[in-house]
């Protein structure tokens, strides 16, 4: 899975193009280790498609890799009301061995396309947990879409790659160390955590694991840290937890009530609570 095939129909011509992919794409810090368009590939297409808006666009490839081109088609190259997007997913050739890593982006791409053609919907349902033709809206894709909107600049052409998130995470880990904590877990294995890997390279504390509520991801690793449920993290002797999310931080805070009741300090990056006494710390 090293390229996407794209066919675009404009009023005066039809364009056939291939978009090269790489797990070292600039976008990988947001979406995780998913093959994504290489640097400059979408800008090059933007120049080729200048002029009349798209009438139709057909993409062939893995939906997770097609998500960014679909967003460009919807926001820049085409029209929300008049451009029809078809997504062809040859899943027998493009089935990821760790589908939960790709699942939110794949589901969102299928949701944004007008039609999805899949050679094995049953295989997708079994491996990814959704029907590609009826992907549905779930909390994880809402979080992904919200974070994309948060990161995008006003002209919808570029994004800040998590620099502010990385700074906040560094501050929280430093504060945890200053407070005397040694074994720290992150809570949240979503877009936010995928974007702050630089803060985890030489942390001032031992990061023991990443907590998440999606049982399908237990046993996987993100940035080298195992993803596990809260109970398993507590059993490992975690003495502090940092919430690694922005748009759903309030929900994660509520979910840590049991953890906080055991005397484990929980750090919020973007908010604070007035009802938890000394069991919370806000970085700003």
Secondary structure, 3 states (H helix, E strand, C coil): CCEEEEEEEECCCEEEEEEEEECCCCCHHHHCCCCEECCCHHHHHHHHCCCCCEEEEEEECCHHHHHHHHHHHHHHHCCCCCCEEEEEECCCCCCCCCHHHHHHHHHHHHHHCCEEEECCHHHHHHHHCCECCECCCCHHHHHHHHHHHHHECCCCCCECCCHHHHHHHHHHHHHHHHCCCCEEEEECCCHHHHHCHHHHCCCCCEEEEEECCCHHHCCCEECCEEEECHHHHHHCCCCEEEECCCCCHHHHHHHCHHHHHCCCEEEECCCCCCCCHHHEEECC
